[in-house]
């Protein structure tokens, strides 16, 4: 067992893949207990389960209640912000989020507001104007419950940073998770002294990505898997720094003792020790 304890700040345990469902087809049983067992053995000390909609946040809280080492977020992902207006009563929808967050805080489980932010790579899911409107609205949530923010920024650095600047008095701290931006984007984020940058396999795809990550101060980095997504793949530049692999099998040949090939897991957060190598640290 590892002597280094780690926190995976982003795991999507509400995703169908952890229920054994891939592209709408059932391949194996729900296996979160087996996934957690591997994580704990790998030295993961805490996991934060991501909420990306009102219903998903309810599920994330329910999952977090199953283990003392699990926590969660409450919020609405930018690609799902249409749910506020589709609810028929955006303010009532917001109040439901607020009530859920307060319930989770009382239970000692909700630790951040999110996942919220801007995603201009996927405007087909939600237009930018709606994204911006309800990104700003969720600062109201963060201000009301005094928790940090779990943030999403994809191809939207200018608007994202402008909204952060306008609302910086309304949140304590935050992390721009799953960072894949440019050096310029990185430097914009680092201007906010209470903002961290989350790094996972998607942050380490190319040589350029590695150079950008090298420029993040080690005390401003948070590590994550964003499971079941964002694994470090064999084609990624970051794979050159990985010195250990977990046994895996295809979903069609599911074995609970192995990870599912192509499905990221929290036990693989240890691969993020790559960051220490990139920073020249031991």
Helices and strands as residue ranges (DSSP letters): E 6-11, G 16-19, E 21-22, E 25-26, H 32-41, E 44-49, H 54-64, E 70-74, G 78-80, H 82-86, H 90-106, E 110-119, G 120-122, H 128-145, E 148-154, H 157-167, G 168-170, E 174-177, H 183-190, E 195-199, G 201-204, H 207-214, G 218-220, E 221-223, G 237-241, E 248-249, G 251-253, E 259-260, G 266-273, H 274-278
